[in-house]
């Protein structure tokens, strides 16, 4: 197999080129990336060039499936992709990139790979570094604060449980009800601080090959009892054959569960939630459509902003975390909604093309 790096005479300026450069071979497998790409995407290139990650390089760079498809068009059909833009989230700060993708030819005019050039057209590096430093400080403070809050909450909840037990023995129902309210509110506070901790200090993720059809089925089975209590019908359209992706099972379940529960809350008087999984060649689509209250245009525009919420008890972090998780998997979320007619969330994820990650 030809190595693109040995046939493209750019070694002397490779790490000094003022852009992120990614090279792939004729199989769309990563063969190299320069220092600019390493810094732009916040990745360790020596780690990325290991065998287990070279076929999933675009996911590690958190690039959308459309860009990977552009590389495939370049190596399969010799198509050059003109200057285009994309937005991704390498951290909490959205990153706007301008990029081009072109086929790479050998001396005998055979396509041996493709090269992509990526430029940050958003914040300059100084602003970006300053922003990341602030985020790091906030993350450290948030992580410490969460633990300091949780310790007294655990003690309070324990004493509330003891008081409730004694109230039940003494047949004083009012005190028992008050204690239950205290415990419920403590659980709510714990959920809020957990969201802050997740946003400020993401946990290490273990990516592996997953059957997304089975994963969605597991989440819906978990939510079945809750949907019955709320008088909500869950209607499914799931393929029989498995569809494989590379991802973190725990995180993806969190995304689907969060969107389903948001749909439940949008249908306080009952309704239906339609869940469909479909195969689209290189991608898989998960559609979740509810018959709830829908959203206006302003809410749609701000839906994934951190701390934006229309709920009285919400933190506005749930969907922001969901978007980040999907971005980290190389996918994206689309939302359509009409006030009074419900909403549809569509999750698009790249399909697994190799059994590299286990």
C-alpha positions in Angstrom: 0.0 0.0 0.0 1.4 3.4 -0.9 2.2 5.8 1.9 1.0 9.3 0.9 3.7 10.9 3.0 6.5 9.3 1.0 5.0 10.6 -2.3 4.1 14.2 -1.4 7.2 16.4 -1.1 6.1 18.4 1.9 8.1 16.9 4.7 10.3 20.0 5.1 7.3 22.3 5.7 4.9 19.7 7.2 4.8 21.1 10.8 5.2 24.7 9.8 2.3 24.9 7.4 -0.2 27.5 8.8 -3.2 25.1 8.7 -4.2 21.8 10.0 -3.4 19.1 7.4 -4.8 15.6 7.3 -3.6 12.9 4.9 -5.3 9.6 4.1 -4.5 6.7 1.8 -6.6 5.2 -1.0 -8.6 3.3 1.7 -9.4 6.5 3.5 -7.1 5.4 6.4 -5.1 8.0 8.2 -1.4 8.2 7.2 -0.4 11.5 8.7 -1.4 14.8 10.2 0.7 17.8 11.0 1.2 19.8 14.2 -1.4 22.3 13.1 -4.1 19.6 13.0 -2.9 18.2 16.3 -3.4 21.7 17.9 -6.6 22.5 16.0 -8.5 19.4 17.0 -6.9 19.0 20.4 -5.6 15.5 19.8 -2.4 13.5 20.3 -1.2 12.5 16.8 1.1 9.7 17.9 -1.9 8.2 19.7 -4.2 8.7 16.7 -1.7 7.0 14.3 -1.9 3.8 16.3 -3.6 1.0 14.3 -6.8 1.0 16.4 -7.6 4.6 15.6 -6.3 5.2 12.0 -9.6 4.0 10.5 -11.6 6.2 12.9 -9.5 9.3 12.7 -12.3 11.6 11.7 -14.3 10.6 14.9 -11.2 11.3 17.0 -11.0 14.7 15.4 -14.7 15.2 16.1 -15.4 15.9 12.4 -18.9 15.4 11.0 -19.6 12.4 8.8 -20.0 14.8 5.8 -16.3 15.6 5.8 -15.3 12.0 6.0 -17.5 11.4 2.9 -15.7 14.3 1.2 -12.4 12.4 1.7 -14.1 9.2 0.3 -15.2 11.1 -2.8 -11.7 12.4 -3.3 -10.1 8.9 -3.1 -12.9 7.0 -4.9 -13.8 9.5 -7.7 -11.0 12.0 -7.7 -13.3 14.9 -6.8 -11.8 18.0 -5.2 -14.1 19.6 -2.6 -14.0 23.5 -2.8 -13.7 25.7 0.2 -16.4 24.9 2.7 -17.1 25.6 6.3 -18.1 23.4 9.3 -18.7 24.0 13.0 -17.7 21.5 15.6 -17.2 21.5 19.4 -13.7 20.5 20.5 -14.4 21.9 23.9 -17.3 24.0 25.2 -16.4 26.7 22.6 -17.8 26.1 19.1 -15.0 26.0 16.5 -15.7 27.3 12.9 -13.4 25.8 10.3 -12.9 26.5 6.6 -11.6 23.4 4.8 -10.8 21.9 1.4 -10.2 18.3 0.4 -8.3 17.2 -2.7 -7.2 13.8 -4.2 -3.5 13.0 -4.1 -1.9 11.4 -7.2 1.2 9.3 -7.7 3.8 10.0 -10.4 1.8 7.6 -12.6 -1.4 9.6 -12.1 -3.0 7.1 -9.9 -5.1 8.3 -6.9 -3.2 7.2 -3.8 -5.0 9.2 -1.2 -6.5 12.6 -0.3 -5.4 15.6 1.6 -7.5 18.0 3.7 -6.6 21.5 4.8 -8.4 23.0 7.8 -8.2 26.6 9.0 -9.8 28.1 12.1 -11.8 31.2 11.0 -13.4 31.8 14.4 -11.4 33.1 17.4 -7.7 33.5 17.1 -5.3 31.3 19.0 -4.8 33.9 21.8 -8.5 34.2 22.4 -8.9 30.5 22.3 -6.1 29.8 24.8 -7.5 32.4 27.1 -11.0 30.9 26.9 -9.7 27.4 27.5 -7.7 28.6 30.6 -10.9 30.1 32.0 -12.8 26.9 31.3 -10.1 24.9 33.1 -10.3 27.1 36.1 -14.1 26.9 36.2 -13.9 23.2 35.9 -11.6 22.8 38.8 -13.8 25.1 41.0 -17.0 23.3 39.9 -15.5 19.8 40.6 -14.5 20.9 44.1 -17.7 22.6 44.8 -19.8 19.6 43.7 -18.1 17.4 46.2 -18.4 20.0 49.0 -22.2 20.3 48.3 -22.8 16.6 48.1 -21.3 15.7 51.5 -23.8 17.8 53.6 -26.7 16.8 51.2 -26.0 13.1 52.0 -26.1 13.8 55.7 -29.3 15.8 55.4 -31.0 13.1 53.3 -30.0 10.5 55.9 -31.5 12.4 58.8 -34.6 13.1 56.7 -35.0 9.4 56.2 -34.7 8.7 60.0 -37.3 11.4 60.8 -39.6 10.0 58.2 -39.2 6.5 59.6 -40.1 7.7 63.1 -43.0 9.8 61.8 -44.4 6.7 60.1 -44.0 4.6 63.3 -45.7 7.4 65.3 -48.5 7.8 62.7 -47.8 11.4 62.0 -48.3 11.5 58.2 -47.7 15.2 57.7 -44.1 15.0 59.0 -43.5 12.0 56.8 -44.8 13.9 53.8 -42.5 16.9 54.6 -39.5 14.5 54.9 -40.3 13.0 51.5 -40.4 16.4 50.0 -37.0 17.2 51.5 -35.6 14.0 50.1 -37.0 14.7 46.6 -35.5 18.1 46.6 -32.1 16.8 47.7 -32.3 14.3 44.8 -33.1 17.3 42.5 -30.1 19.2 43.8 -27.8 16.2 43.3 -29.0 15.9 39.7 -28.2 19.6 39.1 -24.7 19.4 40.6 -24.1 16.2 38.6 -24.8 18.1 35.4 -22.4 20.8 36.4 -19.7 18.2 37.1 -20.3 16.4 33.7 -20.1 19.7 31.8 -17.0 21.0 33.7 -15.0 17.8 34.0 -16.0 15.1 31.4 -15.1 11.5 32.3 -12.8 9.4 30.2 -14.8 7.5 27.6 -14.2 3.9 26.4 -15.2 3.6 22.8 -16.2 0.2 21.4 -18.2 -1.4 18.6 -21.9 -1.1 19.4 -25.2 -2.3 17.9 -27.1 0.9 18.0 -30.5 -0.9 17.4 -29.9 -2.9 20.6 -28.8 0.1 22.5 -32.0 2.1 21.6 -34.1 -0.9 22.5 -32.5 -1.1 25.9 -33.2 2.5 26.6 -36.9 2.2 25.5 -37.3 -0.9 27.7 -36.0 1.1 30.7 -38.4 3.9 30.0 -41.4 1.7 29.4 -42.8 1.8 32.9 -42.4 5.6 33.1 -44.2 6.0 29.8 -47.2 3.9 31.1 -47.6 6.1 34.2 -47.6 9.2 32.0 -50.1 7.7 29.5 -47.5 8.0 26.6 -47.4 5.4 23.8 -43.9 4.6 22.5 -44.2 3.5 18.9 -41.0 1.9 17.4 -39.7 1.3 13.9 -36.5 -0.6 14.5 -34.7 -2.7 11.9 -34.2 -6.4 12.6 -30.6 -6.4 11.4 -28.0 -4.8 13.7 -26.4 -1.5 12.7 -22.9 -1.0 14.2 -21.2 2.2 15.3 -18.2 3.0 17.4 -19.0 4.8 20.6 -19.5 5.0 24.3 -22.6 3.0 25.3 -23.1 4.9 28.6 -23.0 8.3 26.9 -25.2 7.4 24.0 -27.8 6.0 26.3 -27.7 9.2 28.3 -28.4 11.2 25.1 -31.4 9.1 24.0 -32.8 9.0 27.6 -32.5 12.7 28.0 -34.3 13.4 24.7 -37.1 10.9 25.5 -37.6 12.4 28.9 -37.8 15.9 27.4 -40.4 14.6 25.1 -42.4 13.1 28.0 -42.3 16.5 29.7 -43.6 18.1 26.5 -46.7 15.8 26.8 -48.1 16.4 30.3 -51.5 15.1 29.3 -50.2 12.0 27.4 -49.4 11.4 23.8 -47.1 9.4 21.6 -43.4 9.1 21.0 -42.3 7.6 17.8 -38.7 6.2 17.7 -37.2 5.0 14.4 -33.7 3.8 13.6 -32.7 3.7 9.9 -29.6 2.7 7.9 -28.3 5.4 5.5 -25.2 3.7 4.0 -22.3 5.4 5.9 -24.6 6.8 8.7 -27.4 5.7 11.0 -30.3 8.0 11.9 -32.2 7.8 15.1 -35.5 9.8 15.0 -37.5 10.7 18.1 -40.8 12.4 17.3 -43.3 13.5 20.0 -46.8 14.8 19.8 -46.2 17.4 22.4 -46.4 21.2 22.7 -43.6 21.9 20.2 -41.2 24.9 20.3 -41.2 28.4 18.8 -38.3 29.7 16.6 -36.5 31.5 19.5 -36.4 28.3 21.6 -35.2 26.3 18.6 -32.3 28.7 18.1 -31.2 28.6 21.7 -32.0 24.9 22.4 -28.4 23.6 22.8 -27.0 26.7 24.6 -25.7 25.9 28.0 -28.0 27.1 30.8 -30.9 28.0 28.5 -34.1 26.3 29.6 -37.9 26.9 29.5 -38.4 24.6 32.5 -39.0 26.0 36.0 -36.7 23.4 37.6 -34.3 22.7 34.7 -30.6 23.6 34.5 -30.4 24.1 30.8 -27.4 21.7 30.6 -29.0 18.5 29.4 -29.2 19.2 25.7 -25.9 21.0 25.7 -24.2 17.9 27.1 -26.1 15.8 24.6 -24.8 17.8 21.7 -21.3 17.6 23.0 -21.5 13.8 23.3 -22.8 13.4 19.7 -20.1 15.8 18.4 -17.5 13.6 20.2 -18.9 10.6 18.2 -18.5 12.4 14.9 -22.2 12.9 14.5 -24.7 15.7 14.8 -28.3 16.4 16.1 -31.0 18.0 14.0 -34.2 19.4 15.5 -37.5 20.4 13.8 -40.5 21.6 15.7 -43.8 23.5 15.3 -45.5 25.1 18.2 -48.5 23.0 19.1 -47.6 20.1 16.8 -44.7 18.4 18.5 -40.9 18.1 17.9 -38.5 15.7 16.1 -35.0 15.1 17.2 -32.8 13.4 14.6 -29.4 12.0 15.7 -27.0 11.2 12.8 -24.0 8.9 13.7 -21.3 7.4 11.4 -21.5 3.7 11.0 -18.7 1.4 12.0 -16.4 0.5 9.1 -13.8 -1.5 11.0 -13.6 -3.7 14.0 -10.6 -1.7 15.2 -11.9 -0.5 18.5 -12.9 -3.1 21.0 
